[in-house]
Amino acid sequence: MKLKNARYQGLRARGYEFSTPAAPYVRRLQSLQALGWSTRAIAAHAGRTKTSVQETLDTPIDGVMWKSKARWIIDVYRELHMKVPTGPKVGQVRSHARRQGWIPPLAWEDIDTGVRAVVPHHKAVLR
C-alpha cells in the first residue's frame, strides 16, 4: 500500500502503521461463510457493499489490509460468529466454504494465528 499523502507519511515516520496482516481478518470472513453467511448478508450487517466483502475475501492470505478494514471485519465477526444464518442460500454458501477448506468459528483454536482446534478422534463404544 502506497501512502502518497504527506500527513500519512509523517505519521508513519513517527511509528504509526496503517496496514496489518490480512490473514486473521480474511479467516474471519471465511469462517462466517463456513457458517452459511453470504457475502450479501455480511455486507448488510457490516454496512458495506457486497463487492467490498468479496474483494476482502479475495485478499491473499499472506497480504496486508488497511486497519480500518480490519476493524469493521472484527465488528461484523463479533456480531455474527455465534448466530446461525437462515435463508435459501445458506446451504449453497456452506458448500462453497467446505470446498474451499474454510472452517467455522468454533473449529479455530486461535483464529489470529491460524491454529485449528484439535478434534480428538476416538472409536465409539457401542453397548
NORTAZI-V748870 format. One record per residue. N is the residue number from 1. PSI is psi as a letter, one per 30 degrees, with the letter a starting at -180 (none if undefined). BURIAL is + if it has 24 or more other ideal C-beta (glycine too) atoms within 12 Angstrom, else -. Layout:
n: <N/N>
psi: <PSI/PSI>
burial: <BURIAL/BURIAL>
//
This chain:
n: <1/2/3/4/5/6/7/8/9/10/11/12/13/14/15/16/17/18/19/20/21/22/23/24/25/26/27/28/29/30/31/32/33/34/35/36/37/38/39/40/41/42/43/44/45/46/47/48/49/50/51/52/53/54/55/56/57/58/59/60/61/62/63/64/65/66/67/68/69/70/71/72/73/74/75/76/77/78/79/80/81/82/83/84/85/86/87/88/89/90/91/92/93/94/95/96/97/98/99/100/101/102/103/104/105/106/107/108/109/110/111/112/113/114/115/116/117/118/119/120/121/122/123/124/125/126/127>
psi: <k/k/j/f/k/e/e/e/e/e/e/e/f/g/g/k/k/f/l/l/k/f/e/e/e/e/e/e/e/e/e/e/e/f/f/g/k/l/e/e/e/e/e/e/f/f/h/l/l/e/e/e/e/e/e/e/e/f/k/k/f/g/a/l/l/k/e/e/e/e/e/f/e/e/e/e/e/e/e/f/f/g/k/k/l/l/l/f/g/e/e/e/e/e/e/e/e/e/e/f/g/k/l/l/e/f/f/k/e/j/f/e/f/g/j/l/k/k/j/k/k/l/k/k/j/k/none>
burial: <-/-/-/-/-/-/-/-/-/-/-/-/-/-/-/-/-/-/-/-/-/+/+/+/+/+/+/+/+/+/+/+/+/+/+/+/+/+/+/-/+/+/+/-/+/+/-/+/-/-/-/+/+/-/-/+/+/-/+/-/-/-/-/-/+/+/-/-/+/+/-/+/+/+/-/+/+/-/-/+/+/-/-/-/+/-/-/-/-/-/-/-/+/+/-/-/+/-/-/-/-/+/+/+/+/-/+/+/-/-/+/-/-/-/-/-/-/-/-/-/-/-/-/-/-/-/->
//
